[in-house]
Amino acid sequence: MSDPWKECMDHCLEVTKKAGEMVREALQKEIAVMQKSSPVDLVTETDQKVEQLIISSIKEKYPTHSFIGEESVAAGAPSVLTDNPTWIIDPIDGTTNFVHRFPFVSISIGFTVKKEIEFGIVYSCIEDKMYTARKGKGAFCNGVPIKVSGQEDISQSMVLTEMGFKNDPEQFNTMLANLKTILTLPVHGIRSPGSAAVNMCLVACGSADAYYHMGIHCWDMAGGAAVVKEAGGVIIDISGGPFDLMSRRLIVASSRAIAERIAKEITEFNVGRDDTDN
């Protein structure tokens, strides 16, 4: 079969649409917010219900497949990527946005086989934008092909990142210093939409030219990584080396020139890995 994972992707699309309806319905009601590791690390009942819906539906159809889900890991499940077909799921990417009803809230699902991403789906629920990509088949938004801007000049670029409070003062200061460094290159501006998966898709469709982040997770990156690659974008590690899905950090860009320039300019800090306890 030339495209052995098409059935998986088709099933995933249907499940994602149902999950998106659940998210939109929840936005019409009072949102009960719980705290995870810190006052700014939030989770809601909807995060947990959406993940349960996605995993149970996929597991019923594909019982031998593996899963890495944000809320499952938060509850103690392992976060280890193997060669087995694996679904990497963020039920609500942008929970803080969801809590405040800020309009960038996405469901992100990446599917890997032998540790390689075969396809990705990112559904920006409030915008009703379904980003899809399959390895070697191109990237799409609501069925329309998308591609990166192709911009190679950092001074003509719109750059995305995420900023927020960090308990570690050194990390916090480095994050702020990196913002100043990028702004003074100069660039056209920095934006912070609040959803890693949406950020990656904004680069994929040419609305932004780069995105960098340290401290996110594989479930934030897997779906968007597929979309960016198939849209002609570049994904590298913060260090400038190859992208590692479990590394908790990445640079996404419309061209290698911009990706490498950002890697050269910003300062790294240790964020550990998803597949270790560090």
N, C-alpha and C positions, 0 to 999 in steps of 0.2 A: 504494500500500500504506500503510495507516494506521500500521503499526509496522515500518518497513523493517529495523530492526536486531535483531528478535526472534531470527532464526536465528543471528546472531552471538552473542547472549547465551546461547542454549541450548547452543551449541557450547562457549562459554567455561565454562559451568557443569560440563559433563562433564569438560573438561580440568582444571578446578580441583579436582574431586573426586579425580581420579587423582593430581594433585600433592599433595593433602592426605594421601593414603595413603602417598606416598613420604616425606613429612615425618614421619609417625607411625612408619613403619618405621625411619627413620634414628634416631629417638629411642631405639630399643631397642639401638642399637649404640654403639660408641665414636665420639665426635665429634672429627674432626680439625679444629682451629681454625687459621685463618691471619689475619694482621693486614693491614689496608689502610693508611689514612692515619695511624693512631695506635694505641697499645696498647689503646684502648677501641673502635676501629672494626674490627669483626670480620667475617669471612666464613668459610663452611664449604663443603665439597664439595657439600653438599646444596643450598645457595643456588644454586650454579652449575648443578647437575643439574636442579633444579626449573625454573629459568628456561629452560634449554635445552628441556625437555619442553614447556613452555607455548608458547614462541615457535615451535618446529618444528611443533607440531600446528596452531597457528593459521595459520602461514605456508603450510602445505600446502593449507589450505582457502581462504585469502584472500591470495594471493601479492602483490597490489598494495597491501596495507595496510602502514602504517608501525608501528615499534615503538620504545618507549623503555623499556629494562629496566635495573634497578639494576646488575646485574653486567655487562651489555653496556657501559654507560656507564663503569663502573670499568675495563673493559678497553680503553677508548678510543673507543667509539662516541659519536656526537653526541647531545646532549640538546636537540633543537629541536622544538618543537611547530608543525606546519603544519596547513593545512586538510584534508589527506588523512586518511581514517579511520586512527586511531592507537590502538594498545594500549599502555597505560602500566602496567608490571608490576613489582611487588615480590615476588620469589619467596618470601622469608621476611622478613616485617616483624616485627622482634623477634628478630634473630639472637642477641643477647646472652641473651635469655630462652631461646632454643633451646639454646644452649651449656650453660646452667645447668639446663635442663629446667624452667624456670619457665613456668607453664601458659598464658601469653598469647603465642601464636605464630600469625601469620596469613599468608595469601596474599592479596595485594591486587591487583586488576586494574580499571583504569578504561578506558573506551573513549570516545574523542572524535571528533567530526566537525566540521570548520570551527572547531576549537579549543573547542567546547562539549562538556561531558560528556553522553553519551547514556545510559550505564548504568555501574553499578559493582558489583563483587562482592568481598566480604571474607569469607574463610573462616578462622574461628578454629579451627585444626585440632585442638588437644587438647580443646577444649570441644565440638567437633563442632557449631559454630554457623555456618550459612551465611547471611550477610547479603547481600541483593540489592536493587537498586533500578534502575528504568528511568525516564527522564524522563517525568513526567506520569502515572506508573503506580503510584506509592506505593513504600514500603520494607517489607521483610520480613525476618524471621529464621526460618529453617527453614520458610518458607512462611506464617508467621503475621504479619499486619500489625503494624508497630511505629510508635511516634510519640514525639516528645520529651516531656519532663515539662511543658513550658509554664511552668516556674518563671520569675518575673520579678524576684524579690528576691535580690540577690547574697548577703545574709546568711543565706539559707536554702538555699544552694547547695553542692553537692559539685563541686569543681573538679579537673580533671585537667591535668597537665603532665608533661614529662620533664626530669629533671635528671641531670647527669653532668659529668665532668671536661672542662674546656675549656682548650686551650693558651694562649689569649689571656686574661691576668689580668683585663682590663677586662670582657670578656664574662662571665667566670666570676663576677666580683663583681656584675655587673648581674643575672645569672640568680638569684643568691642573694638580692639585694635585692628582686627581683620576687616571689619566694616569700614573703618577709616582708611585703611590701605587700599581697599577696592575703590572706594568713593574718590580717592585722590589720584587715581591712575591718569585721568579720570574715566568714569563711565557715565552713560546717560542717566543712570539711577539704579537704586537697589529697591526691590519690593519683597514683601514677606506675606504671601497669601495664606500660609498656615496649614497647608497640606502638602507633604512631600510628594505624594503621587501626582497631585494636580500640578505642582511646580515642574515636575519632569515632563508632563504632558504639554504644559505651556511652552517649554523649550521645543518639544517635538513638533508642535504645530506652528512654530515661528513667532509666537507672541512674546517670547523672551529669548535671550541668546545664551544664557548660562545659569546654572544653579549649583551652589556648593553647600555642603552640610557635614558637620561632624556630630555624632551622637544619635543618629536615627537607627533603624533596625531593618533587618531583611524584609519584613512584611511591609515596611514603608517603601522599599525600593524595587521589589521584584516585578510587580506589574508595570510600573513606569519604565523600568529598564528595558523591557521588551519593546515598549512603544517608542522610546527614544532611539534605540538601535535601528529599528525598522523604518524610522522616519529619517534616517541618515545622520543621526547625531553621534556624538562621541561621549563615552563614559570612561572615566579613569579614577584611580584612587587619589586622595588628597595629596599623596606624596609624588604624584606624577606617574606611578606605576600602574599595572593592570587593575581593573575593577574587580573587587572581591565582594560578593554578595553578603558575606557574613562579617564584613569588616566594620560596619556601622558608620561608614563615611564614603563620600563620593563627590566627584565633580562631573556635571553634565553640561555639555556645550554644543553649540551649532557647528563648531569646527575644532580640530585638534589644536590649532594655534591659540584659540581662546582658552581651551581647557588647560593647556600647558602653561599659559601665562598666569592663570589663577593659581595653579599648583606652585609656581615659582614665587608668587607674591605673598601667599598667606602662611601663617604659622600654625603648625599642627599642635593638637593636644591629645592626650591618651583618653580614648573612650571605650577601651576594651573591645571584645568581640561577642557576637551572638552565640557562637558555638563553644565558648569557654566560660568559666566563672569569673574571669577577670573584668 
